[in-house]
């Protein structure tokens, strides 16, 4: 088993990691870090949420930064403001013991652009950005990317799902001179292959977890069959069986999300929903309440849950099955993070049983049927 030391990570970063309780590298870190430390390399990493990919790319990036030069040298693109803020926070923690400060700035939509323009006037070494807001800043000539040596696309498939393909293409043209481009994605659909073929070197390294590893091993996958009219009662029984544990319940549509959140509140469950109709301010308010644990349950659509990183979730419930199997990967990846265990429960009717078999086959996971919630 390697240590971060053996992977070539500098002592000041190892010290910060140890303080954060990160001692043993995860599989993606063991494979990716040595490759990314080689210098000018492109890399495609297949890794789902919760596998430690922020440290996998963040540590080699930080070691490349020259803190004496007050220019942007690293660019990280993320699908959502939540993920962007999370990544910037992680990088800040990693640099706690650096002799010279490395400055990271997160920029994203839904916040005042002028504040971000002012922040970028200070010395900034790494910019973490959502694609839409970065394009706005480039158009306003508020950010200079001409010195960027390393570009990272985090959760690239989610950025495509959210319709950012054109923005990504445009940004990658702006930083065509970057020595290294690293792309991380839970799934590698056609659109991602197009980006890799257009913007990355032919000899780009591939770090791919086998199909069996795409879904986190610490998640227990279960399903329960009932009539649609009984779903709410089954969910309530499950929540009761989980005591005070917290989790996310997924629905397919905005309407179903709003309705279920209301029904749970009516039954005395501290819950709220996030979906596409919420303004950024409302969304932030719900997320704050969930993070500070005044809400126990978050009801969410697939799109609204993009990039969420909430620690300590014991379970995920699929109140409605997802449209695509990669959504199942993203959904279930919200639990069992950082080495903890978690449950992913599908509540299905008899017609949907074939979808469970399909997920088993396609994702290489085993589902256990539960007759009743215990």
ZIJONOR-V687898 format. One record per pair of residues at least 12 apart in sequence whose C-alpha atoms are under 8 Angstrom apart, sorted by the first residue. I is the first residue (numbers start at 1). J is the second residue. D is the distance in whole Angstrom. If there is no record, write none. Layout:
I:J:D, I:J:D
//
This chain:
1:24:8, 2:24:7, 2:25:7, 2:30:7, 3:23:7, 3:24:6, 3:25:6, 4:23:7, 4:24:7, 4:25:6, 7:30:7, 7:33:7, 7:34:6, 8:34:7, 8:37:8, 9:59:7, 9:60:8, 9:63:8, 10:63:8, 12:95:8, 12:96:8, 12:97:5, 12:98:6, 13:59:8, 13:94:6, 13:95:6, 13:96:8, 13:97:7, 13:98:7, 15:97:7, 16:93:7, 16:94:5, 16:95:7, 16:96:6, 16:97:7, 17:94:6, 26:51:7, 26:52:7, 28:45:8, 28:47:7, 28:51:7, 28:52:7, 28:53:7, 28:56:7, 28:207:8, 28:209:8, 29:52:7, 29:53:7, 29:55:7, 29:56:5, 31:207:7, 32:45:8, 32:56:6, 32:57:8, 32:207:7, 33:56:6, 33:57:7, 33:59:8, 33:60:6, 35:205:8, 36:57:8, 36:60:6, 37:60:6, 39:180:8, 40:179:5, 40:180:5, 41:179:7, 41:180:5, 41:181:7, 41:204:7, 41:205:8, 42:180:5, 42:181:5, 42:182:6, 42:200:6, 42:201:6, 42:203:8, 42:204:5, 42:205:6, 43:180:8, 43:181:6, 43:182:5, 43:183:6, 43:204:5, 43:205:5, 43:206:6, 43:207:7, 44:182:6, 44:183:5, 44:184:6, 44:185:8, 44:196:8, 44:204:7, 44:205:6, 44:206:5, 44:207:6, 44:208:8, 45:182:8, 45:183:6, 45:184:5, 45:185:6, 45:206:6, 45:207:5, 45:208:6, 46:184:6, 46:185:5, 46:186:5, 46:187:7, 46:188:7, 46:207:6, 46:208:5, 46:209:6, 46:214:8, 47:184:6, 47:185:6, 47:186:5, 47:187:8, 47:208:7, 47:209:7, 47:214:7, 48:185:7, 48:186:4, 48:187:8, 48:214:6, 48:215:7, 48:216:8, 48:329:7, 48:330:7, 48:333:7, 49:186:7, 49:330:7, 49:333:6, 49:334:7, 50:333:7, 50:334:7, 50:336:8, 50:337:5, 50:338:6, 51:216:8, 51:337:7, 51:338:7, 52:338:7, 53:184:8, 54:87:7, 54:90:8, 57:152:8, 57:182:8, 58:91:7, 59:94:8, 61:74:7, 61:150:7, 62:91:8, 62:102:8, 65:102:8, 65:125:7, 67:100:6, 67:101:7, 67:102:6, 67:125:7, 68:100:8, 69:125:8, 70:123:5, 70:124:6, 70:125:6, 71:123:6, 71:124:6, 71:125:6, 71:144:8, 71:147:7, 72:124:6, 72:125:4, 72:126:5, 72:127:7, 72:144:7, 72:145:6, 72:147:6, 72:148:6, 73:125:5, 73:126:6, 73:145:8, 73:147:6, 73:148:4, 73:149:5, 73:150:7, 74:125:6, 74:126:5, 74:127:6, 74:148:5, 74:149:6, 74:150:5, 74:151:6, 75:126:6, 75:127:5, 75:128:6, 75:129:8, 75:148:7, 75:150:6, 75:151:5, 75:152:6, 76:126:8, 76:127:6, 76:128:5, 76:129:6, 76:151:6, 76:152:5, 76:153:6, 76:154:7, 77:128:6, 77:129:5, 77:130:6, 77:131:6, 77:151:8, 77:152:6, 77:153:5, 77:154:6, 78:128:7, 78:129:6, 78:130:5, 78:131:7, 78:153:7, 78:154:5, 78:155:7, 78:156:8, 78:159:7, 78:307:8, 79:130:6, 79:131:7, 79:154:8, 79:155:7, 79:156:8, 79:158:6, 79:159:5, 79:162:8, 79:306:7, 79:307:7, 80:108:8, 80:130:6, 80:306:7, 80:307:6, 81:107:8, 81:108:5, 81:109:7, 81:129:8, 81:130:7, 81:307:8, 82:307:6, 82:308:6, 82:309:7, 83:307:5, 83:308:6, 83:309:7, 84:106:6, 84:107:8, 84:108:8, 84:128:6, 84:129:6, 84:130:7, 85:106:6, 86:309:7, 87:128:8, 88:104:6, 88:105:7, 88:106:6, 88:128:7, 91:104:8, 92:104:7, 102:124:8, 102:125:6, 103:123:7, 103:124:5, 103:125:5, 103:126:6, 104:124:6, 104:125:6, 104:126:5, 104:127:6, 104:128:7, 105:119:7, 105:120:7, 105:124:7, 105:126:6, 105:127:5, 105:128:6, 106:127:6, 106:128:5, 106:129:6, 107:127:7, 107:128:6, 107:129:5, 107:130:7, 107:133:7, 107:134:7, 108:129:6, 108:130:5, 108:131:8, 108:132:8, 108:133:5, 108:134:7, 109:130:7, 109:132:7, 109:133:5, 110:280:6, 110:281:8, 117:137:7, 117:142:6, 117:143:8, 120:142:7, 120:143:7, 131:164:7, 131:167:6, 131:168:6, 131:171:8, 132:164:7, 132:167:7, 135:167:7, 135:171:7, 145:174:7, 145:175:7, 146:174:8, 146:175:7, 146:177:8, 147:178:8, 148:175:7, 148:177:8, 148:178:6, 149:177:7, 149:178:4, 149:179:5, 149:180:6, 150:178:6, 150:179:6, 150:180:5, 150:181:6, 150:182:8, 151:175:8, 151:178:7, 151:180:6, 151:181:5, 151:182:6, 152:181:6, 152:182:5, 152:183:6, 152:184:8, 153:181:8, 153:182:6, 153:183:5, 153:184:6, 154:183:6, 154:184:5, 154:185:7, 155:183:8, 155:184:6, 155:185:5, 155:186:7, 155:307:8, 156:183:7, 156:184:6, 156:185:5, 156:192:7, 157:185:6, 157:186:7, 157:187:6, 157:188:7, 157:189:7, 157:192:7, 158:185:8, 158:306:7, 160:191:7, 160:192:8, 162:303:8, 165:191:8, 169:195:7, 172:199:7, 176:199:8, 181:200:7, 186:214:7, 186:326:8, 186:329:8, 186:330:8, 187:326:7, 211:363:6, 211:364:7, 212:363:7, 212:364:5, 212:365:7, 214:329:7, 214:363:7, 215:329:6, 215:332:8, 215:333:7, 215:363:7, 215:365:8, 216:333:7, 216:336:8, 218:336:6, 218:339:7, 218:340:7, 218:341:5, 218:342:6, 219:332:8, 219:335:7, 219:336:6, 219:341:6, 219:342:5, 219:343:5, 219:344:7, 220:341:8, 220:342:6, 220:343:5, 220:344:6, 220:367:8, 221:343:6, 221:344:5, 221:345:6, 221:365:8, 221:366:7, 221:367:5, 221:368:6, 222:343:7, 222:344:6, 222:345:5, 222:346:6, 222:367:5, 222:368:5, 222:369:6, 222:370:7, 223:345:5, 223:346:5, 223:347:6, 223:348:7, 223:356:8, 223:367:7, 223:368:6, 223:369:5, 223:370:6, 224:345:7, 224:346:6, 224:347:5, 224:348:6, 224:369:6, 224:370:5, 224:371:6, 224:372:7, 225:347:6, 225:348:5, 225:349:5, 225:350:6, 225:371:8, 226:347:7, 226:348:6, 226:349:5, 226:350:7, 227:348:8, 227:349:5, 227:350:8, 228:348:8, 228:349:6, 231:319:8, 231:347:7, 234:347:8, 234:373:7, 235:319:8, 235:347:8, 236:264:8, 237:373:6, 238:373:5, 238:374:7, 241:373:7, 241:374:6, 244:296:8, 245:296:7, 245:313:7, 245:314:6, 245:315:8, 246:296:5, 246:297:6, 246:312:8, 246:313:5, 246:314:6, 246:315:7, 247:296:7, 247:297:5, 247:298:7, 247:313:5, 247:314:6, 247:315:5, 247:316:6, 247:317:8, 247:335:8, 248:297:6, 248:298:5, 248:299:6, 248:300:7, 248:313:8, 248:315:7, 248:316:5, 248:317:6, 248:334:8, 249:297:7, 249:298:6, 249:299:5, 249:300:6, 249:316:6, 249:317:5, 249:318:6, 249:319:6, 250:299:6, 250:300:5, 250:301:6, 250:302:7, 250:316:8, 250:317:6, 250:318:5, 250:319:6, 250:320:7, 250:331:8, 251:299:7, 251:300:6, 251:301:5, 251:302:7, 251:318:7, 251:319:6, 251:320:5, 251:321:7, 251:322:8, 252:301:6, 252:302:7, 252:320:6, 252:321:7, 252:322:6, 252:323:8, 253:301:6, 254:275:6, 254:276:7, 254:277:7, 254:301:6, 257:273:6, 257:274:8, 257:275:7, 257:299:6, 257:300:6, 257:301:7, 258:273:6, 258:275:8, 258:299:8, 260:299:7, 261:273:6, 261:298:8, 261:299:6, 269:296:7, 269:297:8, 270:294:7, 270:295:5, 270:296:5, 270:297:6, 271:295:5, 271:296:6, 271:297:5, 271:298:6, 271:299:7, 272:286:7, 272:295:7, 272:297:7, 272:298:5, 272:299:6, 273:286:7, 273:298:6, 273:299:4, 273:300:6, 274:286:7, 274:298:7, 274:299:6, 274:300:5, 274:301:7, 274:304:6, 274:305:8, 275:300:6, 275:301:6, 275:303:7, 275:304:5, 276:303:8, 276:304:6, 291:310:7, 302:322:8, 302:327:7, 302:331:7, 308:334:8, 309:334:7, 310:334:7, 311:337:7, 312:335:8, 312:336:8, 312:337:7, 313:334:7, 313:335:5, 313:336:7, 313:337:8, 313:342:7, 314:335:6, 314:336:7, 314:341:7, 314:342:5, 314:343:6, 315:335:6, 315:336:8, 315:342:5, 315:343:5, 315:344:6, 315:345:8, 316:331:7, 316:332:6, 316:334:7, 316:335:6, 316:342:8, 316:343:6, 316:344:5, 316:345:6, 317:344:6, 317:345:5, 317:346:6, 317:347:7, 318:344:8, 318:345:6, 318:346:5, 318:347:6, 319:346:6, 319:347:6, 319:348:8, 320:346:8, 320:347:7, 320:348:7, 321:346:7, 321:348:8, 325:359:6, 325:362:8, 325:363:8, 332:344:6
//
